[in-house]
Amino acid sequence: MLPVDSPRGVGDAEFVQSFDALRIHGQDASADARLVRLSRDDLSPGDVVIRVAWSGINYKDALAATGKGRILRRFPLVGGVDLAGLVVESTHADVPVGARVVVTGCGLSETRDGGYAEFARVPADAVVPLPASLDLRAAAAIGTAGFAAALAVHRLEHNGLATGQGPVIVTGATGGVGSIAIDMLARRGHEVVAVTGKTATAGAYLRELGAARVVSREELGLSDRALEPARWAGAVDNLGGAMLSWLLRSCQPWGSVASVGLAAGSDLSTSVMPFILRGVNLLGVNSSATLREPRLALWKRIGSDLAPRHLDRIVTDVVSLQELPGAFARFIEGSNTGRTLVRISGET
Ligand SMILES: NC(=O)c1ccc[n+]([C@@H]2O[C@H](COP(=O)([O-])OP(=O)(O)OC[C@H]3O[C@@H](n4cnc5c(N)ncnc54)[C@H](OP(=O)(O)O)[C@@H]3O)[C@@H](O)[C@H]2O)c1
């Protein structure tokens, strides 16, 4: 084990030797994610070195590793848009050696090496100290998906959503963002309607997380009228495309729709009717580029009033770095349920 409490960190010790990483080479048809051995000089620069305990699989990770989406902006890069681990080396006074930290977004697996490696080197301003109530495994289980869910809930409530106004709908409900959004919204006292393509298999799961009702995408009967009956006090959308357009048209007056994802498409076709006749808000969610101050504040909330209550249920799989390449396909197919953790050192 590495000497995390060593006054000089581990800079001259084991870290200089080689370590395992899942590195992505190329994109589109030539994308190739494979296990390699790296050394410290291979990692992108930064003032903090983290021994990675856990990472996770997000839809974006699957897009990057399979080449189905253009996520990486340079090659090769270690994959993994989030990580949780222990600081083993730091040149920044605010980030002490031995700190337990989480990093989500901030260019991981986009412009700099990510969490699918035994070590990561990142800039200090990307590093978030763990709230006392979360251990490293829980922080990774929340990860980018949970941070995006928290940002969506925060933005909905900040724009007026309160309990008792009516149902809040969550699409892509069985995914990582959807599952954690349901948990957080239910914990906040909202009546949650979960929309899924997996009603046959996932109804019990979604109710356990706190959904009051589970409906299939087909059941919603998406039409193309300029306005639908006003049903939702709020919405968290992970799909984009026709679903996002329909959510805007079926939102209550002064209600809000948080646009988080594009699992079904990146297009948005809408008239201005939801906005000028009902005062509906369309709220953007960008977890990766959230500024430092709100990022820290939101992680504090994730450790307190937004803390998911069913993380053990939401984590449906744990894979090793070696098993990771085989785990991406189900995210692309949309057959995934909940969060998949990637065990690196496995410390908690
Ligand atoms: N804006 C941000 O900061 C941010 C952060 C994280 C994630 N995201 C985005 O949010 C979305 C969800 O992310 P995630 O990590 O939760 O992904 P995920 O775990 O792969 O879940 C996505 C879910 O969407 C549904 N789905 C998948 N493919 C679909 C399709 N073709 N048509 C309709 N539904 C489909 C499925 O749920 P059901 O079967 O239950 O419908 C699936 O489980 C992704 O688009 C991701 O890129 C954005």
The ligand as an SDF file (V2000), in Angstrom:
LIG
                    3D

 48 52  0  0  0  0  0  0  0  0999 V2000
  -26.0980   17.3760  -18.5080 N   0  0  0  0  0  0  0  0  0  0  0  0
  -25.2410   16.7220  -17.7350 C   0  0  0  0  0  0  0  0  0  0  0  0
  -24.4470   17.3070  -17.0120 O   0  0  0  0  0  0  0  0  0  0  0  0
  -25.3040   15.2250  -17.7140 C   0  0  0  0  0  0  0  0  0  0  0  0
  -24.7040   14.4890  -16.6830 C   0  0  0  0  0  0  0  0  0  0  0  0
  -24.8570   13.1050  -16.6660 C   0  0  0  0  0  0  0  0  0  0  0  0
  -25.5620   12.4780  -17.6910 C   0  0  0  0  0  0  0  0  0  0  0  0
  -26.0780   13.2340  -18.6910 N   0  0  0  0  0  0  0  0  0  0  0  0
  -26.8650   12.6200  -19.7640 C   0  0  0  0  0  0  0  0  0  0  0  0
  -28.0780   12.1710  -19.1840 O   0  0  0  0  0  0  0  0  0  0  0  0
  -28.5170   10.9790  -19.8450 C   0  0  0  0  0  0  0  0  0  0  0  0
  -28.6650    9.8780  -18.8260 C   0  0  0  0  0  0  0  0  0  0  0  0
  -27.3710    9.5610  -18.3070 O   0  0  0  0  0  0  0  0  0  0  0  0
  -27.1570    8.2560  -17.4190 P   0  0  0  0  0  0  0  0  0  0  0  0
  -25.7580    8.2390  -16.9840 O   0  0  0  0  0  0  0  0  0  0  0  0
  -28.2690    8.1530  -16.4570 O   0  0  0  0  0  0  0  0  0  0  0  0
  -27.3670    7.1260  -18.5580 O   0  0  0  0  0  0  0  0  0  0  0  0
  -27.8040    5.6180  -18.3830 P   0  0  0  0  0  0  0  0  0  0  0  0
  -27.4920    5.1250  -17.0250 O   0  0  0  0  0  0  0  0  0  0  0  0
  -27.2540    4.9210  -19.5610 O   0  0  0  0  0  0  0  0  0  0  0  0
  -29.4050    5.7030  -18.4910 O   0  0  0  0  0  0  0  0  0  0  0  0
  -30.0610    6.2010  -19.6130 C   0  0  0  0  0  0  0  0  0  0  0  0
  -31.4970    5.6760  -19.5870 C   0  0  0  0  0  0  0  0  0  0  0  0
  -32.2430    6.3160  -20.6300 O   0  0  0  0  0  0  0  0  0  0  0  0
  -33.1590    5.3920  -21.2140 C   0  0  0  0  0  0  0  0  0  0  0  0
  -32.7580    5.2290  -22.6240 N   0  0  0  0  0  0  0  0  0  0  0  0
  -31.5670    4.8060  -23.1000 C   0  0  0  0  0  0  0  0  0  0  0  0
  -31.5590    4.8000  -24.4340 N   0  0  0  0  0  0  0  0  0  0  0  0
  -32.7620    5.2470  -24.8320 C   0  0  0  0  0  0  0  0  0  0  0  0
  -33.3570    5.4810  -26.0900 C   0  0  0  0  0  0  0  0  0  0  0  0
  -32.7110    5.2390  -27.2350 N   0  0  0  0  0  0  0  0  0  0  0  0
  -34.6190    5.9520  -26.1300 N   0  0  0  0  0  0  0  0  0  0  0  0
  -35.2700    6.1930  -24.9960 C   0  0  0  0  0  0  0  0  0  0  0  0
  -34.7510    5.9760  -23.7520 N   0  0  0  0  0  0  0  0  0  0  0  0
  -33.5080    5.5150  -23.6760 C   0  0  0  0  0  0  0  0  0  0  0  0
  -33.0480    4.1050  -20.4290 C   0  0  0  0  0  0  0  0  0  0  0  0
  -33.9450    4.2270  -19.3150 O   0  0  0  0  0  0  0  0  0  0  0  0
  -35.4280    3.6110  -19.3060 P   0  0  0  0  0  0  0  0  0  0  0  0
  -35.3360    2.2640  -19.9440 O   0  0  0  0  0  0  0  0  0  0  0  0
  -35.8130    3.5760  -17.8740 O   0  0  0  0  0  0  0  0  0  0  0  0
  -36.2790    4.5560  -20.1070 O   0  0  0  0  0  0  0  0  0  0  0  0
  -31.6290    4.1920  -19.8810 C   0  0  0  0  0  0  0  0  0  0  0  0
  -31.4600    3.3710  -18.7420 O   0  0  0  0  0  0  0  0  0  0  0  0
  -27.4610   10.6970  -20.9220 C   0  0  0  0  0  0  0  0  0  0  0  0
  -27.8870   11.2690  -22.1420 O   0  0  0  0  0  0  0  0  0  0  0  0
  -26.2350   11.4170  -20.4110 C   0  0  0  0  0  0  0  0  0  0  0  0
  -25.3530   11.7570  -21.4390 O   0  0  0  0  0  0  0  0  0  0  0  0
  -25.9710   14.5750  -18.7220 C   0  0  0  0  0  0  0  0  0  0  0  0
  1  2  1  0
  2  3  2  0
  2  4  1  0
  4  5  1  0
  4 48  2  0
  5  6  2  0
  6  7  1  0
  7  8  2  0
  8  9  1  0
  8 48  1  0
  9 10  1  0
  9 46  1  0
 10 11  1  0
 11 12  1  0
 11 44  1  0
 12 13  1  0
 13 14  1  0
 14 15  2  0
 14 16  1  0
 14 17  1  0
 17 18  1  0
 18 19  2  0
 18 20  1  0
 18 21  1  0
 21 22  1  0
 22 23  1  0
 23 24  1  0
 23 42  1  0
 24 25  1  0
 25 26  1  0
 25 36  1  0
 26 27  1  0
 26 35  1  0
 27 28  2  0
 28 29  1  0
 29 30  1  0
 29 35  2  0
 30 31  1  0
 30 32  2  0
 32 33  1  0
 33 34  2  0
 34 35  1  0
 36 37  1  0
 36 42  1  0
 37 38  1  0
 38 39  2  0
 38 40  1  0
 38 41  1  0
 42 43  1  0
 44 45  1  0
 44 46  1  0
 46 47  1  0
M  CHG  2   8   1  16  -1
M  END
$$$$
